Amino acid sequence: MEPIQDRLTFLLRAYRTVRFCDACLALKMGAFPREVREAVVLIGDGFQIASGKCSECLQEKTVVRAVAA
């Protein structure tokens, strides 16, 4: 199985214009929110983490999205 960072990177790049909160990413990936939070910190450049509205649950939270392919 691929490391969660690789799966997260692939998913975020596939949905470049979509902002995800940790909980929605976890549901989409079949992972725990804590694992997703840790992976987001480790994925590095090319991703934006900011306050905003999650495109999935529509709640104001900390969200992440890819900014480069």
Backbone hydrogen bonds in HBPLUS format (Angstrom, degrees):
<---DONOR---> <-ACCEPTOR-->    atom                        ^
c    i                          cat <-CA-CA->   ^        H-A-AA   ^      H-
h    n   atom  resd res      DA  || num        DHA   H-A  angle D-A-AA Bond
n    s   type  num  typ     dist DA aas  dist angle  dist       angle   num
A0006-ASP N   A0003-PRO O   3.07 MM   3  5.48 122.1  2.42 107.4 120.5     1
A0007-ARG N   A0003-PRO O   3.19 MM   4  6.58 162.4  2.23 155.4 160.2     2
A0008-LEU N   A0004-ILE O   2.83 MM   4  5.94 158.8  1.88 150.2 156.4     3
A0009-THR N   A0005-GLN O   2.92 MM   4  6.05 163.1  1.95 147.2 151.8     4
A0010-PHE N   A0006-ASP O   3.02 MM   4  6.19 165.7  2.04 149.2 152.9     5
A0011-LEU N   A0007-ARG O   2.98 MM   4  6.15 164.2  2.00 148.5 152.8     6
A0012-LEU N   A0008-LEU O   2.92 MM   4  6.09 172.0  1.93 159.1 161.0     7
A0013-ARG N   A0009-THR O   3.02 MM   4  6.11 157.4  2.07 149.2 155.4     8
A0014-ALA N   A0010-PHE O   2.96 MM   4  6.10 146.6  2.07 144.7 154.2     9
A0015-TYR N   A0011-LEU O   3.10 MM   4  6.34 141.8  2.25 145.1 154.8    10
A0018-VAL N   A0015-TYR O   2.94 MM   3  5.44 164.3  1.97 125.1 130.1    11
A0055-SER N   A0019-ARG O   2.81 MM  36  5.37 169.2  1.82 147.7 151.4    12
A0020-PHE N   A0064-VAL O   3.05 MM  44  5.45 166.9  2.06 148.4 151.1    13
A0064-VAL N   A0020-PHE O   2.87 MM  44  5.45 150.3  1.96 143.7 150.9    14
A0025-LEU N   A0021-CYS O   3.03 MM   4  6.24 160.9  2.07 155.3 161.2    15
A0026-ALA N   A0022-ASP O   2.89 MM   4  6.04 156.8  1.95 147.6 154.4    16
A0027-LEU N   A0023-ALA O   3.05 MM   4  6.33 156.9  2.10 145.7 151.1    17
A0028-LYS N   A0024-CYS O   2.99 MM   4  6.17 162.6  2.02 148.2 152.8    18
A0029-MET N   A0025-LEU O   2.91 MM   4  6.04 145.2  2.03 148.7 158.0    19
A0030-GLY N   A0026-ALA O   2.84 MM   4  5.72 122.6  2.18 143.3 156.5    20
A0031-ALA N   A0026-ALA O   2.96 MM   5  4.72 163.1  1.99 137.2 141.0    21
A0035-GLU N   A0032-PHE O   2.98 MM   3  5.30 119.9  2.35 107.2 121.6    22
A0036-VAL N   A0032-PHE O   3.13 MM   4  6.51 155.6  2.19 153.8 161.2    23
A0037-ARG N   A0033-PRO O   2.88 MM   4  6.16 162.5  1.91 154.2 158.6    24
A0038-GLU N   A0034-ARG O   3.05 MM   4  6.27 164.1  2.08 150.3 153.9    25
A0039-ALA N   A0035-GLU O   2.96 MM   4  6.14 154.1  2.03 143.9 151.5    26
A0040-VAL N   A0036-VAL O   2.86 MM   4  6.06 155.6  1.92 156.0 162.0    27
A0041-VAL N   A0037-ARG O   3.34 MM   4  6.62 153.3  2.42 144.4 149.9    28
A0042-LEU N   A0038-GLU O   3.33 MM   4  6.58 141.9  2.48 137.3 147.3    29
A0042-LEU N   A0039-ALA O   3.00 MM   3  5.01 122.5  2.34  95.3 110.5    30
A0043-ILE N   A0039-ALA O   3.03 MM   4  6.15 127.0  2.32 151.7 164.6    31
A0067-VAL N   A0046-GLY O   2.81 MM  21  5.32 171.8  1.81 135.5 138.1    32
A0048-GLN N   A0065-ARG O   2.78 MM  17  5.43 163.7  1.81 163.7 168.8    33
A0065-ARG N   A0048-GLN O   3.02 MM  17  5.43 140.9  2.18 141.3 153.1    34
A0050-ALA N   A0063-VAL O   2.99 MM  13  5.59 158.2  2.04 155.5 162.5    35
A0063-VAL N   A0050-ALA O   2.73 MM  13  5.59 170.9  1.74 171.3 168.1    36
A0052-GLY N   A0061-LYS O   2.85 MM   9  5.66 158.3  1.90 163.8 170.4    37
A0061-LYS N   A0052-GLY O   2.81 MM   9  5.66 161.1  1.85 171.2 164.7    38
A0054-CYS N   A0059-GLN O   2.98 MM   5  5.61 164.8  2.01 150.1 149.8    39
A0058-LEU N   A0054-CYS O   2.92 MM   4  4.88 132.9  2.15 126.9 137.7    40
